[in-house]
Structure formats: C-alpha cells, structure tokens
C-alpha cells in the first residue's frame, strides 16, 4: 500500500471474516486436505497422531456453521473502496472480522496465540 502511494495509487485492504464461498466449501476443503494428507510421509503422519486428521476435519465442519452467507457485506466494502472519493485504508466485512479479528490484532502475539 505504501509502495504504491508514490505512484498516486491508493490501495484499500478488504479483510473479510468467514463467508460461505467455494473456497470455504467443506467438500472442497476436505477433498484438498485428504489429497495432501495422502502425500505426507507415514513418519510425518505418525508425528501428528491418529486423531489429527479427524479433529482437523471436524473443526473445518464446525467452521462452516460460522460462515456468513451474505456476501453483500464484502461487495459493499469493495464498491465503497472503488467509488469513494476518500476510500478507507481498511475495510472489515462481517461481525467476526469487526468483533474478533480487529481487537485481536491489537493484542500481544503471545496472548492472541493462547486465544
């Protein structure tokens, strides 16, 4: 963003929370992760443990329930950034981005790692 300002280019960052898209589709995530897991050496799989794969896929499935399906929250941020005379530097779309990620970004890393 700062590198582009010397060229007169204004850059806005859109930082969305969890939204339902093809990227966050459980089926796609599961397929891609299982494909990668099959290529991992047995020694590495053993170091992660038997339950790692199950626990990870369970966490991904739970994440699906938190995904927002209202993508207009993101596209409205994009529209404002593109059409505003004075666009903001950062846009946070979704309640989770505003109430969780922004406050976490101000905390010390050790604390955010724990959370």
Secondary structure as GFF3:
##gff-version 3
##sequence-region A 1 115
A	DSSP	alpha_helix	2	5	.	.	.	ID=ss1
A	DSSP	beta_strand	13	16	.	.	.	ID=ss2
A	DSSP	alpha_helix	26	39	.	.	.	ID=ss3
A	DSSP	alpha_helix	42	48	.	.	.	ID=ss4
A	DSSP	alpha_helix	51	66	.	.	.	ID=ss5
A	DSSP	alpha_helix	72	83	.	.	.	ID=ss6
A	DSSP	beta_strand	90	93	.	.	.	ID=ss7
A	DSSP	alpha_helix	95	96	.	.	.	ID=ss8
A	DSSP	pi_helix	97	101	.	.	.	ID=ss9
A	DSSP	alpha_helix	102	105	.	.	.	ID=ss10
A	DSSP	alpha_helix	109	114	.	.	.	ID=ss11
###
